[in-house]
Amino acid sequence: MDLLTFYTDLHVHIGSTYNGNPVKITASSNLTFSNIIHYAHEYKGIDMVGVIDAHSPEVLLEIDQLISQGQLIELAEGGVSNGEVTVLLGSEIEIYDHNCSGPIHVLCFLPSLEKMKEFSNWYQSYVKNPNLSSQRMYIDAVSLQQKVRSMKGLFIPAHVFTPFKSLYGKGVKSSLTEVLNPELIDGVELGLSSDTQMAEQVEELKNYTFLTNSDAHSLEKIGREYQSLKLLRPTFQELKKALYRFEGREVIANYGMNPLLGKYYTTRCRECDHSLPQYGKCDYCGSTKIIKGVKERISELSNKQVTKNVDRPPYIHQVPLQYVPGIGPKTLEVLRSHLYHDMYIIHDATYEEIKKLTNPAIARRIYDLRQGRLTVKPGGGGKYGQVID
């Protein structure tokens, strides 16, 4: 079975089943456990999704209620399922210990509901508000890594190159070893402003599997990035095998936004919003309020001769449908109601199928984005890039 996987913020998705019947949940609905499951499956074509608020007592209570009502079951190999979507239980945590240059976000996934409850109880002793996502944990990073490994979980640095709250963006000067034990890292999440070609310039990342995840903070942003996995079943243990390319399990392809569409691809001045060739002082207004772009940060970290020990899967650039000029909420609703879900529309629907439901211009744009022919204005300074027709 080939699956697609992603992370959202109430964070992994894995997907592609083409049976529709959309439920009455809109993009503006709350990020509840139940809403995520329905939206991921019916609108996005996702088979497995990871929730990174699963440490929260409120979320754990909701999971227990859904299990007692027969709406979810626990899987023997990890995760919970409603029969259509598997949910992996994770926690996004902010670390800022004495070794960090700045705060970093990491993802911790636990193999079972029992282990997540145990982790949650332990976690509550080191945070101020255990009910919120991405809380700063007052513990050193390696101790957190050791705890996750002792519970047979997965430890994954999140959106590692973004300028704020990430491993390379803030946490370290030049090497992950300044903060983390490299042997206790199970994978690396790239983030919206980078792709495989950019990340593999960093020598110390050569042995880690790259993950492309949405980091979604709304239902509609589920599926902006994901990966196709070769698994036997959509479970925690199968995902773990894929991260280590064990017994034939593996990442088949990474699907992600063109890095130019990310909010932090280029270096940009926060005062006048001009893109800059280098970090320091703005050439236009003289301000020093500059946000360093991911492109420049990776250039600082890059090695001239990187030894490639891993045959990387292809990284396929995609543009979320909401970025395509001419596609508003009504057009998107029409496409989804007739063409199953976003994964099918973006990657598989024919020109004629799309044109019949919209118009030739929109059909051409979707087809062009599939072929990488749309022009993109780079993002930076906290503003997303734009597709230019």
C-alpha positions as CSV (number, residue, x, y, z in Angstrom):
1,M,0.0,0.0,0.0
2,D,1.3,3.4,-0.9
3,L,0.3,6.2,1.4
4,L,0.7,9.9,1.7
5,T,1.9,11.4,5.0
6,F,1.7,14.9,6.5
7,Y,1.9,16.8,9.8
8,T,-0.7,19.3,11.0
9,D,-1.2,21.4,14.1
10,L,-4.0,19.5,15.9
11,H,0.5,17.6,12.6
12,V,1.5,13.5,9.8
13,H,-0.5,12.9,6.9
14,I,-0.6,9.9,4.6
15,G,-3.2,9.6,1.9
16,S,-5.0,8.8,-1.2
17,T,-8.4,7.3,-1.5
18,Y,-10.8,8.6,-4.0
19,N,-14.2,8.1,-2.4
20,G,-15.9,11.4,-1.6
21,N,-19.3,12.3,0.0
22,P,-18.0,15.4,1.8
23,V,-19.1,16.0,5.3
24,K,-20.4,19.4,6.4
25,I,-17.2,20.7,7.8
26,T,-15.8,23.9,6.4
27,A,-12.2,25.3,6.4
28,S,-13.2,27.7,9.2
29,S,-14.3,24.9,11.5
30,N,-12.2,24.3,14.7
31,L,-9.1,22.1,14.7
32,T,-10.8,19.4,16.8
33,F,-9.7,15.8,16.6
34,S,-12.9,14.8,14.8
35,N,-12.8,17.7,12.3
36,I,-9.2,16.9,11.3
37,I,-10.0,13.3,10.6
38,H,-13.0,14.2,8.4
39,Y,-11.4,17.1,6.6
40,A,-8.1,15.2,5.9
41,H,-9.9,12.2,4.4
42,E,-12.9,13.8,2.5
43,Y,-11.3,17.0,1.2
44,K,-7.6,16.3,1.2
45,G,-7.3,12.6,0.3
46,I,-5.2,11.8,3.3
47,D,-4.9,8.3,4.9
48,M,-2.8,9.1,7.9
49,V,-2.5,12.4,9.9
50,G,-0.3,13.2,12.9
51,V,-1.7,15.4,15.7
52,I,0.9,17.3,17.7
53,D,-1.4,18.4,20.5
54,A,-1.9,14.8,21.7
55,H,-0.1,15.5,24.9
56,S,-2.9,17.9,26.0
57,P,-5.2,16.5,28.6
58,E,-8.2,18.0,26.7
59,V,-7.1,16.1,23.5
60,L,-6.5,12.9,25.4
61,L,-10.0,13.2,26.9
62,E,-11.5,13.7,23.4
63,I,-9.6,10.6,22.1
64,D,-10.9,8.5,25.1
65,Q,-14.4,9.7,24.4
66,L,-14.3,8.8,20.7
67,I,-12.9,5.3,21.6
68,S,-15.6,4.7,24.2
69,Q,-18.2,5.8,21.6
70,G,-16.8,3.3,19.1
71,Q,-15.7,6.1,16.7
72,L,-12.1,5.3,17.1
73,I,-10.0,2.1,17.8
74,E,-6.5,1.8,18.9
75,L,-4.2,0.0,16.5
76,A,-1.8,-2.7,17.7
77,E,1.1,-1.2,15.8
78,G,0.4,2.3,17.1
79,G,-2.0,5.1,16.3
80,V,-5.8,5.3,16.4
81,S,-8.1,4.9,13.5
82,N,-11.7,5.5,12.5
83,G,-11.4,2.9,9.7
84,E,-10.4,5.5,7.1
85,V,-7.8,7.7,8.6
86,T,-5.0,6.7,11.1
87,V,-4.0,9.4,13.6
88,L,-0.5,9.3,15.0
89,L,-0.1,10.8,18.5
90,G,2.5,13.5,18.8
91,S,3.6,16.6,20.6
92,E,5.3,19.8,19.3
93,I,7.6,21.2,21.9
94,E,9.7,24.3,22.2
95,I,13.2,23.9,23.6
96,Y,15.5,26.7,24.7
97,D,18.2,25.3,27.0
98,H,21.6,26.6,27.9
99,N,23.1,25.2,24.7
100,C,20.6,26.9,22.4
101,S,21.3,30.2,20.6
102,G,17.5,30.6,20.4
103,P,14.3,28.5,20.8
104,I,13.8,25.5,18.6
105,H,10.7,23.4,17.9
106,V,10.8,19.6,17.9
107,L,8.2,16.9,17.2
108,C,7.8,13.9,19.5
109,F,5.6,10.9,18.4
110,L,4.7,8.2,20.8
111,P,3.8,4.6,19.8
112,S,0.5,4.2,21.7
113,L,-2.2,6.0,23.7
114,E,-0.8,4.6,26.9
115,K,2.7,5.9,26.1
116,M,1.3,9.3,25.2
117,K,-0.6,9.5,28.5
118,E,2.6,8.6,30.3
119,F,4.6,11.2,28.3
120,S,1.9,13.8,29.0
121,N,2.1,13.3,32.8
122,W,5.9,13.6,32.6
123,Y,5.7,16.6,30.3
124,Q,3.4,18.6,32.6
125,S,6.1,18.9,35.2
126,Y,8.3,21.0,32.8
127,V,5.8,23.4,31.2
128,K,3.6,26.2,32.4
129,N,0.4,25.3,30.5
130,P,0.1,21.6,29.4
131,N,-3.1,22.3,27.5
132,L,-1.5,24.4,24.8
133,S,0.5,23.3,21.7
134,S,4.2,24.2,21.3
135,Q,4.8,25.0,24.9
136,R,8.4,25.8,26.0
137,M,9.6,22.9,28.0
138,Y,12.1,23.7,30.8
139,I,14.4,20.8,30.2
140,D,17.6,20.4,28.1
141,A,17.1,19.0,24.6
142,V,19.2,15.9,25.0
143,S,17.2,14.8,28.1
144,L,14.0,15.2,26.0
145,Q,15.5,13.1,23.3
146,Q,16.5,10.4,25.8
147,K,13.0,10.3,27.3
148,V,11.4,9.9,23.8
149,R,13.8,7.2,22.9
150,S,13.3,5.3,26.2
151,M,9.6,5.3,25.3
152,K,10.3,3.9,21.8
153,G,9.0,7.2,20.3
154,L,10.2,9.3,17.4
155,F,12.1,12.6,17.7
156,I,12.1,14.9,14.7
157,P,13.4,18.5,14.6
158,A,10.6,20.7,13.1
159,H,10.8,23.1,10.1
160,V,14.6,23.1,10.7
161,F,15.6,26.2,8.5
162,T,12.9,28.8,9.3
163,P,14.3,32.0,10.9
164,F,12.2,31.6,14.1
165,K,12.1,28.8,16.5
166,S,14.0,26.2,14.5
167,L,17.2,24.2,14.8
168,Y,19.2,26.0,12.2
169,G,17.2,29.3,12.1
170,K,17.7,30.1,15.7
171,G,19.0,27.1,17.8
172,V,22.6,26.6,16.6
173,K,25.4,28.6,15.0
174,S,26.7,25.9,12.7
175,S,25.9,22.3,13.8
176,L,23.0,20.4,15.3
177,T,25.5,18.8,17.7
178,E,25.6,22.0,19.7
179,V,22.1,21.2,21.0
180,L,21.1,17.6,20.1
181,N,22.5,14.1,20.1
182,P,22.6,13.2,16.4
183,E,22.1,9.5,17.2
184,L,18.7,10.2,18.8
185,I,17.2,12.0,15.8
186,D,14.8,9.9,13.7
187,G,14.1,12.2,10.8
188,V,14.3,15.9,9.8
189,E,11.3,18.1,8.8
190,L,12.3,20.6,6.1
191,G,9.7,23.3,6.4
192,L,7.9,25.3,3.7
193,S,10.8,27.4,2.5
194,S,13.2,24.6,1.6
195,D,13.3,21.4,-0.4
196,T,15.6,18.3,-0.7
197,Q,18.0,20.0,-3.1
198,M,18.5,22.8,-0.7
199,A,18.7,20.7,2.5
200,E,21.1,18.1,1.2
201,Q,23.8,20.8,0.9
202,V,24.2,20.4,4.7
203,E,26.6,17.5,5.3
204,E,25.4,16.5,8.7
205,L,21.9,15.8,7.5
206,K,23.0,13.3,4.9
207,N,21.9,10.2,6.8
208,Y,18.5,11.4,7.9
209,T,15.2,10.9,6.1
210,F,13.6,14.2,5.1
211,L,10.0,14.8,5.9
212,T,7.7,17.4,4.2
213,N,4.8,18.3,6.4
214,S,2.2,21.0,6.4
215,D,2.5,22.4,9.9
216,A,-1.1,23.3,9.4
217,H,-2.8,25.7,11.8
218,S,-6.2,25.4,10.0
219,L,-8.1,22.7,8.3
220,E,-7.6,24.2,4.9
221,K,-3.8,24.1,5.2
222,I,-3.8,20.4,5.8
223,G,-1.9,18.8,2.8
224,R,0.2,21.8,1.7
225,E,3.1,19.4,2.1
226,Y,3.2,15.6,2.6
227,Q,5.1,12.5,1.6
228,S,4.2,9.3,-0.2
229,L,5.3,6.2,1.8
230,K,5.6,2.6,1.0
231,L,4.1,0.8,4.0
232,L,2.1,-2.4,4.6
233,R,-0.3,-0.6,7.0
234,P,-0.9,3.0,8.1
235,T,0.6,2.6,11.6
236,F,3.2,4.2,13.8
237,Q,5.5,1.1,13.6
238,E,5.3,1.1,9.8
239,L,6.2,4.8,9.6
240,K,9.2,4.2,11.9
241,K,10.4,1.5,9.5
242,A,10.0,3.9,6.6
243,L,12.2,6.6,8.3
244,Y,15.0,4.0,8.6
245,R,14.3,2.4,5.2
246,F,13.8,-0.9,6.9
247,E,12.2,-4.1,5.4
248,G,11.3,-2.3,2.1
249,R,9.4,0.5,3.8
250,E,10.5,4.0,2.6
251,V,9.6,7.4,1.6
252,I,8.7,7.2,-2.1
253,A,8.4,10.9,-2.8
254,N,8.3,14.2,-1.0
255,Y,5.5,16.6,-2.1
256,G,6.0,20.2,-1.0
257,M,5.3,23.8,-1.9
258,N,7.9,25.4,-4.2
259,P,10.3,26.9,-1.6
260,L,9.8,30.3,-3.3
261,L,6.2,30.3,-2.0
262,G,7.4,30.0,1.7
263,K,7.2,32.9,4.0
264,Y,11.0,33.0,4.6
265,Y,12.7,32.0,1.4
266,T,14.5,35.3,0.7
267,T,16.1,37.8,3.1
268,R,13.8,40.7,3.5
269,C,13.6,44.0,5.4
270,R,10.7,44.2,7.9
271,E,10.5,48.0,7.6
272,C,10.2,48.5,3.8
273,D,9.6,44.9,2.7
274,H,12.4,44.9,0.1
275,S,14.2,41.7,-0.7
276,L,17.9,42.0,0.0
277,P,21.0,40.2,-1.4
278,Q,22.5,39.7,2.1
279,Y,21.7,39.9,5.8
280,G,22.7,43.1,7.7
281,K,21.5,46.6,6.8
282,C,18.7,47.4,4.3
283,D,20.0,48.9,1.1
284,Y,16.8,50.8,0.6
285,C,15.7,52.3,4.0
286,G,18.8,51.7,6.2
287,S,16.9,49.6,8.7
288,T,18.6,46.8,10.5
289,K,15.3,44.9,11.1
290,I,16.2,42.2,8.6
291,I,14.8,38.6,8.5
292,K,17.4,36.3,7.1
293,G,16.1,34.0,4.3
294,V,16.3,30.2,4.4
295,K,18.2,30.4,1.1
296,E,20.9,32.4,2.6
297,R,21.0,30.5,5.9
298,I,21.5,27.2,4.0
299,S,24.3,28.8,2.0
300,E,26.0,29.6,5.3
301,L,25.7,26.0,6.4
302,S,26.4,24.3,3.1
303,N,29.4,22.2,2.4
304,K,31.2,22.5,-0.9
305,Q,31.5,18.7,-1.2
306,V,28.7,16.8,0.4
307,T,29.1,13.0,0.6
308,K,25.7,11.6,-0.4
309,N,25.1,8.3,1.4
310,V,21.4,8.3,0.8
311,D,19.5,8.0,-2.5
312,R,16.9,10.6,-2.0
313,P,13.3,10.2,-3.3
314,P,12.1,12.8,-5.7
315,Y,10.9,16.1,-4.3
316,I,7.8,17.1,-6.3
317,H,6.9,20.8,-6.1
318,Q,3.2,21.5,-5.8
319,V,1.1,24.6,-5.4
320,P,-1.9,24.5,-3.1
321,L,-5.1,25.1,-5.0
322,Q,-5.8,28.3,-3.0
323,Y,-2.7,29.9,-4.5
324,V,-3.9,29.4,-8.1
325,P,-5.2,32.7,-9.6
326,G,-8.9,32.4,-10.2
327,I,-9.7,29.7,-7.7
328,G,-11.8,31.1,-4.9
329,P,-13.9,29.3,-2.2
330,K,-16.9,28.6,-4.6
331,T,-14.7,27.3,-7.4
332,L,-12.8,25.1,-4.9
333,E,-16.1,23.7,-3.6
334,V,-17.2,22.8,-7.1
335,L,-13.9,21.0,-7.9
336,R,-14.0,19.1,-4.6
337,S,-17.6,18.0,-5.0
338,H,-17.0,16.5,-8.4
339,L,-13.3,15.5,-8.3
340,Y,-12.9,13.7,-5.0
341,H,-10.3,15.8,-3.2
342,D,-7.3,18.1,-3.6
343,M,-4.7,15.3,-4.2
344,Y,-6.6,14.1,-7.2
345,I,-7.2,17.7,-8.5
346,I,-3.6,18.8,-8.1
347,H,-1.9,15.6,-9.5
348,D,-4.3,13.5,-11.5
349,A,-7.4,15.2,-12.9
350,T,-7.3,15.8,-16.6
351,Y,-7.4,19.1,-18.3
352,E,-10.9,18.3,-19.7
353,E,-12.2,17.3,-16.2
354,I,-11.1,20.6,-14.7
355,K,-12.2,22.8,-17.7
356,K,-15.7,21.2,-17.6
357,L,-16.2,22.4,-14.0
358,T,-14.4,25.7,-14.2
359,N,-13.0,27.4,-17.4
360,P,-10.0,26.9,-19.7
361,A,-7.9,29.5,-17.9
362,I,-8.1,27.7,-14.5
363,A,-7.6,24.3,-16.2
364,R,-4.5,25.6,-17.9
365,R,-3.2,27.1,-14.6
366,I,-3.6,23.8,-12.7
367,Y,-2.0,21.9,-15.5
368,D,0.9,24.4,-15.7
369,L,1.5,24.2,-11.9
370,R,1.6,20.4,-12.2
371,Q,4.3,20.8,-14.9
372,G,6.2,23.5,-12.9
373,R,5.4,26.2,-15.5
374,L,3.8,28.9,-13.3
375,T,5.9,31.9,-12.3
376,V,6.4,32.4,-8.6
377,K,7.3,35.7,-6.8
378,P,9.5,34.6,-3.9
379,G,8.3,35.0,-0.3
380,G,10.2,36.4,2.6
381,G,10.0,38.4,5.8
382,G,6.9,36.5,6.9
383,K,5.0,36.9,3.7
384,Y,4.1,34.0,1.5
385,G,5.3,34.0,-2.1
386,Q,2.7,34.4,-4.9
387,V,1.9,32.6,-8.1
388,I,1.9,35.1,-11.0
389,D,-0.3,34.3,-14.0
